């Protein structure tokens, strides 16, 4: 039998060994305390919608909206090829009446489907085991990535390939996946579900959290809700590199390397003040913001408290951070008040409309250090 519900709690107050949902499936339960029961699902799902919402569990389905052109009728669901001892059994409905099952040994053949006709299709994927294989469009062909239009639903809890799993000193697997290159190159992708990553939050207890290197690089994504990401791992380098249609960005909490994170997001006009906030308090991690907002040439303002949650004892880098933000006219005087930076080199180079108070950098490490406190520098001259 297939096991689907793990660490799934309900205030059911059950008193028998089996709970039966009419015309559905059986659930064995394990009493945890007087209020909560741990349910283990046995059987093959037929209709997830009839499972009570309060039971939660890994009853998630996600979908891919694609367009198949006449000159390229195949599509690859980009699960990473390999062996997954902790994942498998994902049912793929290709949207044309055909279905396949992805097992624990993922092959290119399993992930590929050839359509008879061109047109728009919605592929749905149901996770039939505790975890699903990790996937990344960045590892498929450019032509395959261009077929993706939107992504809906929620990804199942993902697993690394066996060879990529790390273990605790006690031999327990820490099976945390990264989001690296997930939608890289998907230039026709405009919309992603706000709940897409809600199951893949990492292992907070062991401080192993997901990175998002080049996750949306060169994609057509337009809007991401504030809570799209969980707390992130160390690296979000170039996460939204050249996302020229992006107008609303999510919180990017917990990372260390924000290098080129929003580079070239030329439609971005505003930055939320809590973009880098860490649970409402100071973040003791050092930060790299080099070229973070470089070439965001529609950006017109920077919030006063954008870097408020950086710890003053951290070491921060802002090389080229706002380079070539050509429509930026003013910046808050205390923008860098909570940073201890080793370099601001070229931070506002190319910002030809900008008038700047030289003291925002601190008098000791700025090329403006000999100016008087009340002077303003016109960078257009």
C-alpha positions in Angstrom: 0.0 0.0 0.0 1.0 3.6 -0.5 1.6 5.9 2.5 0.6 9.5 2.1 -0.3 11.2 5.4 2.7 11.7 7.7 2.8 13.9 10.8 -0.7 14.8 10.0 -2.7 15.8 13.1 -6.4 16.2 13.7 -8.6 16.9 16.7 -10.6 13.9 15.8 -10.9 12.4 19.3 -10.8 8.9 17.7 -11.3 5.9 19.9 -11.0 3.0 17.4 -8.0 1.8 15.4 -9.5 2.7 12.0 -11.5 5.7 10.8 -13.5 5.1 7.7 -14.5 7.9 5.3 -17.6 6.7 3.4 -16.7 5.4 -0.1 -13.1 6.5 0.4 -10.2 5.0 2.2 -9.1 3.8 5.7 -6.8 5.7 8.0 -4.9 3.9 10.8 -4.4 6.3 13.7 -1.8 6.5 16.5 -2.8 8.4 19.6 -0.4 11.2 20.3 -2.2 12.9 23.2 -5.7 13.4 24.4 -6.5 15.8 21.5 -4.3 14.8 18.6 -4.0 11.7 16.5 -1.4 10.8 13.9 -3.0 9.3 10.8 -1.3 7.0 8.4 -3.1 6.7 5.0 -3.4 3.3 3.3 -4.7 3.0 -0.2 -4.7 4.7 -3.5 -6.3 8.2 -3.7 -9.2 8.8 -6.0 -10.4 12.2 -4.9 -8.3 14.4 -2.7 -11.0 17.1 -2.4 -13.0 14.8 -0.1 -10.3 14.6 2.5 -11.1 17.0 5.4 -9.0 20.1 5.1 -8.1 20.1 8.8 -6.2 16.8 8.3 -3.6 18.6 6.1 -1.1 16.1 5.0 0.7 15.8 1.7 -2.5 15.7 -0.4 -1.2 18.3 -2.8 -1.5 18.6 -6.5 0.2 21.1 -8.7 -0.3 22.0 -12.4 1.7 23.2 -15.3 0.0 25.2 -18.0 1.9 24.8 -21.3 1.7 25.7 -25.0 2.8 23.0 -27.5 3.8 24.5 -30.9 3.4 22.5 -34.1 7.2 22.2 -34.7 7.9 20.8 -31.2 5.2 18.4 -29.9 7.1 16.9 -26.9 7.2 18.2 -23.4 9.4 17.1 -20.5 8.4 17.5 -16.8 11.8 18.3 -15.5 12.3 15.9 -12.6 16.0 15.4 -12.0 17.0 12.0 -13.4 18.2 9.5 -10.8 17.2 7.2 -7.9 15.0 8.5 -5.0 14.6 6.2 -2.1 12.5 8.8 -0.3 10.2 9.7 -3.2 8.3 8.4 -6.2 4.9 7.5 -7.5 3.8 10.8 -8.9 0.8 10.5 -11.2 1.1 12.8 -14.3 -2.0 13.6 -16.2 -0.8 15.1 -19.4 -4.0 17.0 -20.2 -4.8 15.1 -23.4 -6.3 11.9 -21.8 -3.0 10.2 -21.1 -1.5 9.4 -17.7 1.9 8.1 -16.5 3.4 7.2 -13.1 6.8 8.4 -12.1 8.4 5.9 -9.8 11.4 6.1 -7.5 13.9 5.5 -10.4 13.3 8.6 -12.5 14.2 8.3 -16.2 14.0 10.7 -19.1 11.5 8.5 -20.8 9.1 8.6 -17.9 9.2 12.4 -17.8 8.6 12.9 -21.6 5.3 13.0 -23.4 4.6 13.6 -27.1 1.3 15.3 -28.0 -0.6 14.5 -31.2 -1.6 18.2 -31.7 -0.3 21.6 -30.9 -2.2 23.8 -28.5 -2.6 24.7 -24.8 -2.6 21.9 -22.2 -2.8 21.7 -18.4 -0.6 19.0 -16.9 -1.6 18.0 -13.4 0.7 16.1 -11.0 -0.5 14.2 -7.9 1.9 13.1 -5.2 1.1 9.5 -4.3 3.9 9.1 -1.7 5.4 11.1 1.1 7.7 13.0 -1.2 8.2 13.8 -4.9 11.4 14.1 -6.9 13.1 17.5 -7.2 12.7 19.2 -10.5 14.3 22.1 -12.4 13.5 23.7 -15.7 17.0 25.0 -15.7 18.3 21.5 -16.5 16.1 21.0 -19.6 16.4 22.4 -23.1 15.6 26.0 -23.9 12.7 25.0 -26.1 11.1 23.0 -23.3 11.4 25.9 -20.9 9.7 28.3 -23.3 6.5 26.1 -23.3 5.7 26.8 -19.7 3.1 29.5 -19.1 2.0 29.3 -15.5 2.2 27.0 -12.4 -0.6 26.3 -10.1 -1.3 24.5 -6.8 1.3 23.3 -4.3 4.4 21.3 -4.8 4.5 18.1 -2.8 7.3 17.8 -0.3 10.4 17.3 -2.5 13.3 14.9 -2.1 16.8 15.0 -3.3 18.3 12.2 -5.3 19.9 9.6 -3.1 23.4 10.8 -4.0 22.6 14.4 -2.9 21.0 13.7 0.5 23.1 14.8 3.6 22.9 13.1 6.9 23.2 14.0 10.6 26.1 12.5 12.6 23.5 10.0 13.9 22.8 8.9 10.3 19.4 10.6 10.0 18.7 12.1 6.5 18.4 15.8 6.2 16.5 15.8 2.9 16.2 19.5 2.2 16.0 20.6 -1.4 17.1 23.8 -3.0 15.1 25.8 -5.5 18.1 26.6 -7.7 17.3 27.1 -11.4 13.7 25.9 -10.9 12.2 28.2 -13.5 15.4 29.5 -15.1 14.9 30.4 -18.7 11.1 30.2 -18.6 10.6 33.5 -20.4 6.9 32.9 -21.1 6.1 32.0 -17.4 4.0 34.8 -16.1 2.3 33.4 -13.0 3.1 31.0 -10.1 0.8 30.0 -7.3 1.5 31.8 -4.0 1.3 28.5 -2.2 3.7 26.6 -4.4 6.5 26.2 -1.9 4.5 26.0 1.4 5.5 22.3 2.1 9.2 22.8 1.3 10.3 24.9 4.3 13.6 23.1 5.0 14.9 21.7 8.3 14.8 24.6 10.7 15.9 22.5 13.7 19.2 21.6 11.9 19.4 25.0 10.3 19.4 23.5 6.8 17.3 25.8 4.6 16.6 26.0 0.9 18.7 28.2 -1.4 17.2 29.9 -4.5 20.1 30.5 -6.8 18.9 31.8 -10.2 15.4 30.4 -9.4 13.5 32.7 -11.8 16.5 33.9 -13.9 15.3 35.3 -17.3 11.7 34.2 -16.6 8.6 36.3 -17.4 7.2 36.3 -13.9 5.3 39.4 -13.0 4.0 39.2 -9.4 5.0 37.1 -6.4 3.1 37.5 -3.1 5.0 38.7 0.0 5.0 35.2 1.7 5.9 33.2 -1.4 9.3 32.0 0.1 9.9 30.3 3.4 12.9 31.4 5.4 15.7 31.0 3.0 19.1 29.4 3.2 22.4 31.2 2.6 22.3 31.9 -1.2 19.7 33.6 -3.4 22.3 34.8 -5.9 20.7 36.1 -9.1 17.3 34.7 -8.0 15.4 37.2 -10.3 18.2 38.1 -12.6 16.8 39.9 -15.7 13.1 39.3 -14.8 12.1 42.3 -16.8 8.4 42.0 -16.2 8.6 41.7 -12.4 6.6 44.4 -10.6 6.0 42.9 -7.1 8.7 41.1 -5.2 8.4 38.7 -2.1 10.2 38.7 1.2 13.7 37.3 0.9 14.4 36.6 4.5 17.4 34.7 6.0 19.9 34.6 3.1 23.5 35.8 3.2 24.3 36.3 -0.5 21.9 38.6 -2.3 24.4 39.3 -5.1 22.5 40.4 -8.3 19.3 39.1 -6.7 17.1 41.6 -8.6 19.6 42.6 -11.3 17.9 43.9 -14.4 14.3 43.9 -13.0 13.6 46.9 -15.2 9.8 47.1 -14.4 10.3 47.2 -10.6 9.3 50.6 -9.3 9.0 50.0 -5.5 10.8 47.9 -2.9 8.8 46.7 0.1 10.4 47.9 3.4 10.4 44.4 4.9 12.0 42.6 1.9 15.0 41.6 4.0 13.4 41.6 7.4 14.3 38.7 9.7 11.5 37.8 12.0 11.2 41.5 13.1 14.6 41.7 14.7 18.2 42.2 13.8 20.0 39.6 11.6 23.5 38.9 12.8 24.5 37.3 9.4 26.8 39.2 7.2 25.2 40.3 3.9 26.3 40.7 0.3 24.1 43.1 -1.7 26.5 43.6 -4.6 24.6 44.6 -7.7 21.4 43.6 -5.9 19.2 46.2 -7.6 21.5 47.1 -10.4 19.8 48.1 -13.7 16.4 48.4 -12.1 15.8 51.4 -14.2 12.2 52.0 -13.3 13.0 52.2 -9.6 11.9 55.6 -8.2 12.2 55.2 -4.4 14.0 53.2 -1.7 12.3 52.7 1.7 13.8 54.3 4.7 14.1 51.0 6.6 15.1 48.6 3.8 18.3 47.6 5.6 17.0 48.3 9.2 17.2 44.6 10.2 20.9 44.2 9.5 23.0 43.9 12.6 25.5 46.7 13.1 28.2 44.2 13.9 27.8 42.4 10.6 30.0 43.0 7.6 28.0 44.1 4.5 28.9 44.7 0.9 27.0 47.1 -1.4 29.2 47.2 -4.5 27.0 48.5 -7.4 23.9 47.8 -5.3 21.8 50.4 -7.1 24.0 50.9 -10.2 22.2 52.4 -13.2 18.9 53.0 -11.4 18.5 55.9 -13.8 15.1 57.1 -12.4 16.1 57.2 -8.8 16.1 60.8 -7.6 16.4 60.7 -3.8 17.4 58.2 -1.1 16.8 58.2 2.7 19.6 59.8 4.7 19.7 56.9 7.1 19.5 54.1 4.5 22.7 52.5 5.7 22.5 53.5 9.4 22.4 49.8 10.5 25.2 48.5 8.3 28.9 48.2 8.7 30.0 47.9 5.1 33.4 47.2 3.8 32.6 48.6 0.3 30.0 50.9 -1.3 32.0 51.1 -4.5 29.8 52.2 -7.4 26.7 51.8 -5.2 24.9 54.6 -7.1 27.0 54.9 -10.2 24.9 55.7 -13.3 22.1 57.2 -11.2 22.2 60.4 -13.1 19.1 62.0 -11.5 20.2 61.3 -8.0 21.1 63.9 -5.4 22.7 62.3 -2.4 23.6 63.3 1.2 27.3 62.2 1.4 27.0 61.1 5.0 24.7 58.2 4.3 27.8 56.1 3.9 29.5 57.1 7.1 32.2 59.7 7.1 35.1 57.2 7.5 34.6 55.0 4.4 33.2 57.3 1.8 34.8 59.1 -1.1 32.6 62.1 0.0 34.2 62.1 3.5 35.8 65.6 3.2 32.4 67.3 2.4 30.5 69.2 5.0 27.6 67.6 6.7 25.0 69.8 5.1 26.3 69.4 1.5 24.4 67.4 -1.2 26.2 65.7 -4.1 24.6 65.8 -7.5 25.6 62.6 -9.2 24.5 63.9 -12.6 27.4 66.2 -12.9 
